């Protein structure tokens, strides 16, 4: 909003600078009374006067046109700053949404990994009970199941974190 107001102020300043190039008209009126007068020449003791002043800015060394051009360039710069900020905000929101979406999809993948690790652990336990494998294979299956569970929890945490980042970028207060 601050950059939007800066841009509006720059536009108004530019308009004011361009209006300096226009001629200006001013008037002045005076009414009064004279305490001392000569009755021979003047019948009444009041007087009035009206003046008109026309100012045309032609001999100013192109100062007003240079100030108007400067104000126009400042307006363009303020517009570009505003456009850049809007693009940055849109990019940040888009990036946060993509990160959130990726994190959400990662949860499903890690859940599949947990299922596969649980199945592998069940098979390793059955093979160990039948005496077809060693304790090393069983320990390795337990370790893989633990790692898959940790990855699943990490994926869920990453999703919550990216969801919070998305809400922050959208300006939602928790």
C-alpha positions, 0 to 999 in steps of 0.5 A, spaced: 500 500 500 505 504 501 508 503 494 501 504 491 500 511 495 507 513 493 506 512 486 499 516 486 503 521 490 508 521 484 502 522 479 499 528 482 506 531 483 507 530 476 500 533 474 502 539 479 509 540 475 505 540 468 500 545 470 506 550 472 507 551 464 499 554 464 498 561 464 495 563 471 490 569 472 490 573 479 485 578 481 485 583 486 480 588 489 480 594 494 475 598 497 476 603 502 475 610 504 479 617 505 479 620 511 481 627 508 479 629 501 478 635 497 470 636 496 472 641 490 474 635 486 471 629 490 464 628 491 464 621 496 470 619 500 470 612 498 474 609 493 475 602 489 480 599 485 480 592 481 486 589 478 488 583 474 494 580 473 496 575 467 502 571 468 505 567 462 511 562 464 515 563 457 522 566 460 524 561 465 529 557 462 525 551 461 525 550 468 518 548 469 518 543 463 524 540 466 521 539 473 515 536 469 519 531 466 523 529 472 516 528 475 514 524 470 520 520 470 519 519 478 512 517 476 514 511 472 519 509 477 514 509 482 510 505 477 515 500 476 517 499 483 510 497 485 509 492 479 516 489 481 513 488 488 506 485 486 510 481 481 515 479 487 509 477 492 505 473 486 512 469 485 513 468 493 506 466 494 506 461 487 513 458 490 510 457 497 504 453 494 508 449 490 513 447 496 506 446 500 504 441 494 510 438 493 510 436 501 503 434 501 505 429 495 511 427 499 507 424 505 503 419 500 510 417 498 513 416 505 506 412 507 508 407 501 515 406 504 512 405 511 508 400 508 513 396 504 518 397 510 513 394 514 512 388 509 519 387 509 520 387 516 514 382 517 517 377 512 524 378 515 521 376 522 518 370 519 524 368 515 528 369 522 523 364 526 523 359 520 531 359 521 532 361 514 535 368 515 540 371 520 539 376 526 543 381 521 537 381 516 532 382 521 536 388 524 536 391 517 529 390 516 527 393 523 532 399 521 529 400 514 522 400 518 524 405 523 528 410 517 521 409 513 517 412 519 522 417 520 521 419 513 514 419 514 514 424 520 519 428 517 514 429 511 508 431 515 512 436 519 515 439 512 508 439 509 506 443 516 511 448 515 510 449 508 503 450 509 505 455 515 509 459 510 504 459 505 499 462 510 504 467 511 505 469 504 498 469 503 497 474 509 493 469 513 494 470 521 494 463 525 
